[in-house]
Amino acid sequence: MAKKDYNLEDLFRALADRTRLRLINLIGDSEVCVCFFVEILKTGQPKISRHLAYLRRVGVVTARRDGKWMHYRLTEPPDEHAARIFREVRASLADHPELQRDREKLERICCAIQLPVQLRRAPRPLRQLNSNTTRPPQSRLKSQVGLT
């Protein structure tokens, strides 16, 4: 999406939906599999996938496939003004009580010794080191078993 072609109206539409705001908040600085959204939001996978596709179209979410798993992470819009708006929205989401509870649920599930049955084969969310990279696989594995 070229900078000059970026549509702020589409960004505002994307940010005007409660479910999409909850998804943005849950992704945060991580890369999260869609199955975790289903568990935390208690919403069907097709609905969540539609919302994630909308966020992808406006350039605030990217996706990566790993076998049958789809992982999502946030990315800033290519337009400087849109990126600033997106950063401000993300910062304000951190103070919202319902969204804080969502993050706590994600942390509780991800840090659980045993995942709920429906998530047992799902890859756990990855923390990003910065906006462009994620932790290397060996480091992820070590941190998941408590070695780092």
Secondary structure by P-SEA (a helix, b strand, c coil): cccccccaaaaaaaaccaaaaaaaaaaccccccaaaaaaaacccaaaaaaaaaaaaaaccbbbbbcccbbbbbbbccccaaaaaaaaaaaaaaaacaaaaaaaaaaaaaaacccccccccccccbbbbccccccccaaaaaaaaaccc
